């Protein structure tokens, strides 16, 4: 017998021999598993290594070598099969699932085409489904029709979508569409959260009922991004079954956690102040302040101004009487289709007469048909538009009321029309009509400025001051303005006043003319978590150096307008790192909300997406559509590859791209 060779044994036998310590014997694992598949061994050899065990294994080297045999021996073939089983890349399951590169390429083209179509539908607020989506239908719904239109113009797409796609992988089902939309929305929200970059933020919250009478709450984030730019982003919509303050807080926290945001970073709250949940909103504000004392609340400036006007109308006798008469006129003239048609005909007749004598100009967008809508207490600008149209249609309104006063078959209606004609033609009413139009014009354009998406709170206060100054310029407004001032003053607490004064002192307008160190230090004390006693000392030193620098030594700060400009310039010049505490105060000032216009626009968009014909649209799908539509600028920059990756990872897909 040859001398035992440990190296040969180690390389040739260690991977397949199994040692039984009780029997002091070995078995061949690979042959035990696979011998029957390839014909097996003779009984004597096979049983010794697979059934009865082989003893004297450490002495029978020649026997082992004989058993192993040549390259094509039964043992080596079984050994190779065992290695294939151990190698997952070559396993049976992997072999069955392994797809060709062409299948993967076709799948990616199919997905990209669907995403491109869905991008368009989301941008245009269009529904996806059709009533008949069968192959023979000529109106299969926007998604399938647009996908076919897209495919007919791109050969590579046409060869892999719809009828050309594998029957078990067409990727056009409603569930697939919803998964793609969800992936679009999630990637859009992810981009927003990345832009926030873990910094402080404010929240703007409002609620409204959708077309199916579900109570929906919208949440908007307000923050300063890494470039020092003030940003407002719609984060999402959530259905709230319970509108108590605790339920609303829970819903807000749930949405924030869903996007890995902590409520401890909230540094501002904004509400419209006119919600039918006003009591609960006040409760919500208090709950958030309890958990986070630095989350100061500012009610929407535009709503404050609008509701102040409403308060004036209710408190001043002549103005209240004027709006009562106006409402009656609108109700009578617009009370039926026949009367509205009469008003339109008279308006068209007057326009023709004016065109003949060249009193009006023609052109695109000119001489549009005007309507009369009753003003709403909470609809921004509605009073101004109603009064403006009322004056433009005045003669036509008098004509319609005159016809009713003379020809109506209803005695009460005739009497009311006659009384209204006398009222609106009186000197007193016409006088108040023009005065109120001037007041409403000022507040209308002020409202437009307040509703700008990135308006800062200091500039908003300057706009309000301008409104008050402009109104005081004419004595005739005194009675109305006194009431408005009283109402506006009632809306600002001592804390809000201190915050506003401190923020105004940071303003760069007129070479930092409003700078007041004491007021800025007072502002910092309201943010106790960010400004401890030691940091307040540091802030004091920073302010002394900072104001000298920005006033005298750097031209980049000489012509700035507002805190927004200051924030961006501090980042652009990289000075925000030198005076980090001052920059923090600027950011905290910008985070405080001004108006809830972004939230209101979300609800306006909701009314276009969830319509009567789509009243059963699910809450999740509605939210996803809104995120992509409202934040379309962010969505446009989300690459298809990111959407595909998220879509593929949502669940186990039939085709794996990685």
C-alpha positions in Angstrom: 0.0 0.0 0.0 1.3 3.4 -0.9 2.3 5.9 1.7 -0.6 8.2 2.8 -0.6 11.5 1.0 -2.4 14.1 3.2 -2.4 16.8 0.5 -4.2 14.6 -2.0 -6.7 13.6 0.7 -7.3 17.2 1.6 -7.9 18.4 -1.9 -9.7 15.3 -3.3 -11.7 13.9 -0.5 -12.5 16.5 2.2 -15.4 18.1 0.3 -17.4 14.9 -0.1 -16.4 12.5 2.7 -18.7 12.6 5.8 -17.2 11.0 9.0 -19.3 9.1 11.5 -17.5 9.3 14.8 -19.5 6.4 16.4 -18.8 4.0 13.6 -15.3 5.4 12.8 -16.4 5.2 9.2 -17.0 7.6 6.2 -19.8 8.1 3.7 -19.8 9.8 0.3 -22.4 12.6 0.5 -22.5 13.5 -3.2 -23.1 9.9 -4.3 -25.7 9.4 -1.6 -27.6 12.3 -3.0 -27.3 11.8 -6.8 -26.2 8.2 -7.6 -29.7 7.2 -8.6 -30.0 10.1 -11.1 -27.0 8.9 -13.2 -27.2 5.2 -13.0 -25.6 4.5 -9.6 -22.7 2.1 -8.7 -22.3 -1.6 -8.5 -23.7 -2.8 -5.2 -20.4 -3.6 -3.5 -18.7 -0.2 -4.1 -21.8 1.9 -3.9 -23.1 0.4 -0.6 -19.8 0.7 1.1 -19.6 4.5 0.6 -23.3 5.4 0.5 -25.2 2.9 2.7 -23.1 0.7 5.0 -20.2 3.1 5.4 -16.5 2.5 4.6 -14.1 1.6 7.4 -10.4 1.7 7.3 -10.7 4.9 5.4 -7.4 6.2 6.7 -5.5 3.2 5.5 -7.3 2.4 2.2 -5.8 5.3 0.1 -5.9 3.2 -3.1 -9.4 2.2 -2.5 -10.4 5.9 -2.1 -8.5 6.8 -5.4 -10.2 3.9 -7.1 -13.6 5.0 -5.9 -13.0 8.6 -7.0 -12.0 7.4 -10.5 -11.3 9.5 -13.6 -12.9 12.9 -14.6 -16.0 11.3 -16.0 -16.5 8.8 -13.2 -19.9 8.4 -11.5 -18.5 9.8 -8.3 -17.1 12.9 -10.0 -20.3 13.5 -11.9 -22.2 13.3 -8.6 -19.7 15.6 -7.0 -20.2 18.2 -9.8 -23.9 18.0 -9.3 -23.4 18.6 -5.6 -21.3 21.7 -6.3 -24.0 23.0 -8.6 -26.6 22.6 -5.9 -24.3 24.5 -3.4 -23.8 27.3 -5.9 -27.0 29.4 -5.8 -26.0 31.1 -9.1 -26.4 27.7 -10.8 -29.2 26.3 -8.6 -32.4 24.9 -10.2 -34.5 27.9 -8.9 -32.1 30.4 -10.3 -31.9 28.7 -13.6 -35.7 28.7 -13.9 -35.9 32.4 -12.9 -32.9 33.6 -14.9 -34.1 35.9 -17.7 -32.4 37.0 -20.8 -31.1 40.5 -21.2 -33.8 41.0 -23.9 -36.6 40.3 -21.5 -35.1 42.8 -19.0 -34.6 45.4 -21.7 -38.2 45.1 -23.0 -39.5 45.3 -19.4 -37.6 48.5 -18.8 -38.8 50.0 -22.1 -42.4 49.1 -21.1 -42.0 50.6 -17.7 -40.5 53.8 -19.0 -43.4 54.2 -21.5 -45.9 53.8 -18.7 -44.1 56.3 -16.5 -44.0 58.9 -19.3 -47.7 58.5 -20.0 -48.5 58.7 -16.2 -46.3 61.9 -15.9 -48.5 63.6 -18.5 -51.8 62.5 -16.9 -50.6 63.6 -13.5 -49.5 67.0 -14.8 -52.9 67.6 -16.5 -55.0 66.2 -13.6 -56.6 63.7 -16.0 -58.3 60.5 -15.0 -56.6 57.2 -15.9 -59.4 54.6 -16.4 -62.0 54.1 -19.1 -65.5 52.6 -18.9 -64.6 50.0 -21.5 -60.9 49.0 -21.6 -61.3 46.0 -23.9 -59.1 45.7 -27.0 -62.0 46.4 -29.4 -63.0 49.6 -27.6 -62.2 52.9 -29.3 -62.3 54.8 -25.9 -60.2 52.7 -23.5 -59.4 55.5 -21.1 -56.7 58.1 -21.1 -53.9 55.8 -19.9 -54.4 53.1 -22.5 -55.2 55.5 -25.3 -52.2 57.7 -24.6 -49.9 54.7 -24.3 -51.1 53.5 -27.7 -50.6 56.9 -29.2 -47.1 57.0 -27.7 -46.3 53.5 -28.9 -47.5 54.3 -32.5 -44.8 57.0 -32.7 -41.9 55.0 -31.2 -41.1 51.7 -32.7 -39.1 50.3 -29.7 -42.1 51.0 -27.5 -44.7 49.6 -29.9 -42.9 46.3 -30.0 -43.2 45.6 -26.3 -46.4 47.2 -25.0 -50.1 46.5 -25.0 -50.9 43.5 -27.3 -47.2 43.0 -28.0 -46.3 42.6 -24.3 -46.3 39.1 -22.6 -49.9 38.3 -21.6 -48.8 37.8 -18.0 -46.8 41.0 -17.9 -48.6 43.7 -19.8 -48.0 46.2 -16.9 -51.2 48.1 -17.6 -53.6 46.9 -14.9 -55.2 49.4 -12.4 -53.0 48.1 -9.6 -49.9 48.6 -11.7 -50.9 52.1 -12.5 -51.5 52.9 -8.9 -48.1 51.4 -7.9 -46.4 53.6 -10.5 -48.2 56.7 -9.3 -47.3 55.9 -5.7 -43.7 55.5 -6.7 -43.8 58.9 -8.4 -45.3 60.5 -5.3 -42.9 58.8 -2.9 -39.8 59.8 -5.0 -41.2 63.4 -5.1 -41.7 63.5 -1.4 -38.2 62.0 -0.9 -36.7 64.8 -3.0 -38.6 67.4 -0.8 -37.3 65.7 2.5 -33.8 65.7 1.1 -34.1 69.4 0.3 -35.2 70.0 3.9 -32.0 68.2 5.0 -33.1 67.5 8.6 -33.5 71.3 9.4 -36.3 73.1 11.3 -39.6 73.7 9.5 -43.0 75.2 9.9 -46.3 73.6 9.2 -49.4 75.0 7.4 -52.6 73.0 8.0 -56.1 73.3 6.7 -59.1 71.0 6.2 -61.8 70.7 3.6 -64.5 68.2 2.5 -64.0 66.5 -0.9 -66.7 65.7 -3.4 -67.6 62.6 -1.5 -68.0 64.6 1.7 -64.8 63.1 3.3 -63.0 65.4 5.7 -59.5 65.9 4.3 -56.5 67.6 6.0 -53.6 69.0 4.0 -50.1 69.5 5.3 -47.5 71.9 3.9 -43.9 72.3 5.0 -42.3 75.7 5.1 -38.5 75.7 5.5 -35.2 77.3 4.3 -33.1 75.0 2.1 -29.4 74.7 1.9 -29.1 77.6 -0.5 -30.9 79.9 2.0 -34.0 80.0 -0.1 -37.5 80.0 1.6 -39.5 77.0 0.4 -43.1 75.9 0.8 -43.9 72.3 -0.2 -47.1 70.3 -0.1 -46.3 67.1 1.8 -49.6 65.3 1.6 -53.3 64.9 2.2 -54.9 62.7 4.8 -58.5 61.6 5.5 -59.4 62.5 9.1 -62.5 60.6 10.3 -62.3 62.3 13.7 -61.7 66.1 13.7 -60.9 66.6 17.4 -57.6 68.4 18.3 -56.0 65.1 19.5 -57.0 63.3 16.3 -55.6 66.1 14.1 -52.3 66.1 16.1 -52.1 62.3 15.7 -52.7 62.6 12.0 -50.0 65.3 11.6 -47.5 63.3 13.6 -48.3 60.2 11.6 -47.7 61.9 8.3 -44.4 63.4 9.6 -43.2 60.1 10.8 -44.1 58.5 7.5 -41.5 60.8 5.9 -39.0 60.4 8.8 -39.6 63.9 10.2 -39.7 64.7 13.9 -42.4 67.0 15.3 -39.7 68.3 17.6 -38.3 70.3 14.6 -41.5 72.3 14.1 -40.8 76.0 14.6 -44.0 77.5 13.3 -47.7 76.8 12.8 -50.1 78.4 10.3 -53.9 78.1 10.0 -56.5 80.1 8.1 -58.5 81.2 11.1 -61.8 80.6 9.2 -62.1 76.9 9.4 -65.3 75.2 10.5 -63.0 73.4 12.9 -61.8 76.7 14.4 -62.3 75.5 18.0 -60.4 72.3 17.3 -57.7 74.2 15.4 -57.1 76.3 18.5 -56.9 73.1 20.5 -54.4 71.6 18.0 -52.3 74.7 18.2 -52.2 74.4 22.0 -51.3 70.7 21.8 -48.4 71.3 19.5 -47.2 74.2 21.6 -47.3 72.0 24.7 -45.0 69.5 23.1 -42.9 72.1 21.4 -42.9 75.6 23.0 -41.0 77.1 20.0 -43.7 76.2 17.5 -45.3 79.6 17.4 -48.6 80.1 15.6 -49.4 82.8 13.1 -52.9 82.9 11.6 -53.1 83.5 7.9 -52.5 87.2 7.2 -54.8 87.2 4.2 -57.6 85.7 6.2 -57.0 88.1 9.0 -57.4 91.0 6.6 -60.5 89.4 4.9 -62.3 88.7 8.2 -61.4 92.2 9.4 -63.3 93.6 6.4 -66.2 91.3 7.3 -66.1 92.6 10.9 -66.3 96.2 9.6 -69.3 95.3 7.5 -71.1 93.9 10.6 -70.2 96.8 12.9 -70.7 99.9 10.8 -74.4 100.6 10.1 -74.1 102.3 6.7 -71.6 99.7 5.4 -73.7 96.8 6.8 -76.8 98.3 5.1 -74.9 98.7 1.8 -73.9 95.0 1.7 -77.4 93.9 2.6 -78.8 95.8 -0.3 -76.1 94.5 -2.6 -76.9 90.9 -1.5 -80.6 91.5 -2.3 -79.8 92.8 -5.7 -77.6 89.8 -6.5 -80.2 87.4 -5.3 -83.0 89.0 -7.4 -81.0 89.5 -10.6 -79.3 86.2 -10.4 -82.3 84.4 -9.1 -83.2 82.6 -12.3 -81.7 81.6 -15.6 -84.1 83.9 -17.4 -82.9 87.0 -15.5 -79.3 86.1 -15.9 -79.9 85.7 -19.6 -81.6 89.1 -19.6 -78.6 90.6 -17.9 -76.2 89.1 -20.5 -78.4 90.4 -23.4 -78.5 93.9 -22.0 -74.7 93.8 -21.4 -74.1 92.7 -25.0 -76.4 95.5 -26.2 -74.6 98.2 -24.2 -71.2 96.9 -25.4 -72.4 97.1 -29.1 -73.4 100.7 -28.5 -70.1 101.6 -26.9 -68.2 100.0 -29.8 -70.1 102.1 -32.3 -69.1 105.3 -30.6 -65.5 104.1 -29.9 -65.9 104.3 -26.1 -64.3 100.8 -25.7 -61.4 99.1 -27.4 -61.4 95.7 -29.0 -58.7 93.1 -28.7 -57.7 89.7 -27.2 -59.0 89.3 -23.6 -60.9 92.6 -23.7 -64.7 93.0 -23.2 -65.2 89.6 -21.5 -68.6 88.7 -20.3 -69.0 89.7 -16.6 -70.9 87.8 -14.0 -72.3 88.6 -10.5 -71.2 86.4 -7.7 -72.2 86.9 -4.1 -69.1 87.8 -2.0 -68.0 85.3 0.6 -66.7 86.0 4.0 -63.7 83.7 3.5 -63.1 84.0 -0.2 -60.1 86.2 -0.8 -60.8 89.1 -3.2 -64.5 88.1 -3.7 -65.8 91.5 -2.4 -63.6 93.5 -4.7 -64.5 91.4 -7.8 -68.2 91.7 -7.0 -68.1 95.4 -6.5 -66.0 96.0 -9.6 -68.4 93.9 -11.8 -71.4 95.6 -10.1 -70.2 99.0 -11.2 -69.4 97.8 -14.7 -72.9 96.2 -15.0 -74.7 99.0 -13.2 -76.9 100.2 -16.0 -77.7 96.6 -17.1 -78.7 95.8 -13.5 -80.9 98.8 -13.3 -82.5 97.7 -16.6 -83.3 94.2 -15.4 -84.7 95.5 -12.1 -86.8 98.0 -14.0 -88.2 95.2 -16.2 -89.1 93.1 -13.1 -90.7 96.2 -11.4 -92.9 96.8 -14.4 -93.6 93.3 -15.8 -93.3 90.8 -13.0 -96.6 88.9 -12.3 -95.6 88.5 -8.6 -96.7 91.5 -6.6 -94.0 91.0 -3.9 -91.3 90.6 -6.5 -92.4 93.8 -8.3 -92.3 95.7 -5.0 -88.9 94.4 -4.1 -87.4 95.2 -7.6 -88.9 98.7 -7.4 -87.4 99.3 -4.0 -84.0 98.0 -5.0 -83.9 100.3 -8.1 -84.5 103.3 -5.8 -81.9 102.1 -3.3 -79.0 101.5 -5.8 -79.7 104.8 -7.6 -79.5 106.8 -4.4 -76.6 109.1 -3.9 -75.7 107.5 -0.6 -75.4 104.0 -1.9 -73.5 105.0 -5.1 -71.1 107.0 -2.9 -70.5 104.1 -0.5 -70.2 101.7 -3.5 -67.2 103.7 -4.9 -65.6 104.2 -1.5 -65.8 100.5 -0.7 -64.4 99.6 -4.1 -61.3 101.8 -3.3 -60.9 100.1 0.1 -61.4 96.6 -1.4 -59.0 97.4 -4.3 -56.2 98.1 -1.8 -57.0 95.0 0.2 -57.4 92.9 -2.9 -53.9 93.6 -4.2 -52.5 93.4 -0.7 -54.1 89.9 -0.5 -52.4 88.9 -3.7 -49.0 89.9 -2.3 -49.7 88.2 1.0 -50.5 85.0 -0.8 -47.2 84.8 -2.7 -45.8 81.4 -2.0 -42.5 82.6 -0.5 -43.7 85.8 1.3 -41.9 86.5 4.6 -43.6 87.7 7.7 -41.6 91.0 8.0 -42.5 92.1 4.5 -46.2 91.0 5.2 -46.2 93.4 8.1 -44.8 96.2 6.0 -47.6 95.6 3.4 -50.2 95.8 6.2 -48.7 99.1 7.4 -48.7 100.4 3.8 -52.4 99.5 3.6 -53.2 101.4 6.8 -51.1 104.4 5.7 -52.7 104.5 2.2 -56.2 104.3 3.7 -55.5 107.1 6.2 -54.5 109.4 3.4 -58.2 110.1 2.8 -60.3 111.3 5.8 -63.4 109.8 4.3 -62.3 106.3 5.2 -61.8 107.1 8.9 -64.8 105.3 10.3 -64.1 102.1 8.4 -60.4 102.2 9.0 -60.8 102.7 12.7 -62.8 99.5 12.9 -60.3 97.7 10.8 -57.4 98.8 12.9 -59.2 97.7 16.0 -59.8 94.3 14.5 -56.2 93.9 13.3 -54.8 94.9 16.6 -56.9 92.2 18.4 -55.3 89.5 16.2 -51.7 90.0 17.6 -50.7 88.8 21.0 -47.8 90.1 23.0 -45.6 87.2 22.0 -46.4 87.7 18.3 -45.6 91.4 18.7 -42.2 90.7 20.2 -41.5 88.1 17.5 -42.4 90.5 14.7 -40.4 93.4 16.2 -37.4 91.2 16.5 -37.7 89.9 13.0 -38.2 93.4 11.6 -34.9 94.4 13.3 -33.1 91.7 11.3 -34.5 93.1 8.0 -31.8 94.3 5.6 -34.0 97.0 4.0 -32.4 100.5 3.6 -28.9 99.2 4.8 -30.4 97.6 7.9 -32.1 100.8 9.0 -34.4 98.9 11.4 -31.5 97.1 13.2 -32.1 96.9 16.9 -29.9 94.6 18.9 -32.1 94.5 22.0 -35.1 93.5 20.0 -33.1 90.8 18.2 -31.8 89.4 21.6 -35.4 89.4 22.8 -36.4 87.4 19.7 -33.7 84.8 20.5 -35.0 84.3 24.1 -38.2 82.9 22.6 -36.3 80.0 21.2 -34.9 78.5 24.4 -33.8 75.2 22.9 -31.7 76.8 20.3 -30.4 79.8 22.4 -29.1 78.7 25.8 -27.5 81.3 28.1 -24.1 80.7 26.7 -25.3 80.9 23.1 -27.1 84.2 23.9 -23.7 85.6 24.9 -22.2 84.3 21.7 -25.1 85.9 19.7 -24.4 89.3 21.4 -20.8 89.2 20.2 -21.8 88.0 16.7 -24.3 90.9 16.3 -21.7 93.5 17.1 -19.4 92.3 14.5 -22.1 91.4 12.0 -23.8 94.7 11.7 -20.5 96.6 11.1 -19.6 94.2 8.4 -22.9 94.2 6.4 -23.3 98.0 6.7 -19.8 99.1 5.8 -17.6 96.4 4.4 -19.5 94.2 1.9 -21.4 95.6 -1.1 -23.3 92.3 -1.4 -25.5 93.4 1.4 -26.2 97.0 0.3 -29.3 96.6 -1.8 -31.1 93.7 -0.2 -34.9 93.6 0.2 -36.4 91.4 2.9 -35.2 88.5 5.0 -35.4 86.1 2.0 -32.7 88.1 0.1 -30.6 88.3 3.3 -30.8 84.5 3.8 -29.7 83.7 0.3 -26.9 86.3 0.4 -25.5 84.9 3.7 -25.3 81.5 2.1 -24.0 82.7 -1.2 -21.1 84.6 0.5 -20.6 81.7 2.9 -20.9 84.1 5.8 -23.7 82.0 7.3 -21.0 79.8 8.7 -19.2 82.7 10.3 -22.3 84.1 12.0 -24.2 80.8 12.4 -26.5 82.0 15.3 -27.6 85.1 13.3 -28.3 82.9 10.3 -30.3 80.5 12.5 -32.5 83.5 13.7 -33.0 84.5 10.1 -34.2 81.0 9.2 -36.5 80.8 12.2 -38.0 84.1 11.2 -38.6 82.9 7.6 -40.1 79.6 8.8 -43.0 81.4 10.5 -45.9 81.3 8.0 -47.6 84.2 6.4 -50.6 82.9 4.5 -52.2 79.5 3.9 -52.4 80.0 0.1 -50.4 76.9 -0.6 -52.8 74.7 1.3 -55.8 76.4 -0.3 -54.3 75.7 -3.7 -54.0 72.1 -2.7 -57.7 71.9 -2.1 -58.4 73.7 -5.4 -56.4 71.0 -7.1 -58.2 68.3 -5.1 -61.5 69.5 -6.7 -60.1 68.9 -10.2 -58.8 65.5 -9.4 -61.6 64.1 -7.2 -64.7 65.1 -9.3 -68.2 63.7 -9.5 -67.1 61.1 -12.1 -64.2 60.1 -9.9 -65.9 60.4 -6.5 -64.8 56.9 -5.5 -61.1 57.5 -5.9 -59.2 56.1 -3.0 -57.5 58.3 -0.4 -54.0 57.0 -1.1 -54.3 57.4 -4.9 -55.8 60.9 -4.4 -52.8 61.9 -2.2 -50.3 60.5 -4.7 -51.9 62.4 -7.6 -52.0 65.6 -5.6 -48.3 65.4 -4.5 -47.2 64.9 -8.1 -49.5 67.6 -9.5 -48.9 70.3 -6.9 -45.2 69.8 -6.7 -44.8 69.3 -10.4 -41.5 71.2 -10.4 -39.9 68.7 -8.0 -41.6 65.8 -9.8 -40.2 66.8 -13.2 -36.7 66.5 -11.8 -37.3 63.0 -10.4 -35.6 60.6 -12.9 -37.5 57.6 -14.3 -34.8 55.2 -13.1 -35.6 56.2 -9.5 -39.3 55.6 -10.0 -38.5 52.2 -11.6 -36.3 51.2 -8.8 -39.0 52.0 -6.2 -41.7 50.4 -8.3 -39.6 47.2 -8.6 -38.8 47.1 -4.9 -42.4 47.5 -3.8 -43.2 43.8 -4.1 -41.9 40.7 -5.9 -42.2 41.5 -9.6 -42.3 38.9 -12.4 -39.3 40.4 -14.1 -36.4 41.4 -11.9 -34.1 44.1 -13.3 -31.2 43.5 -10.9 
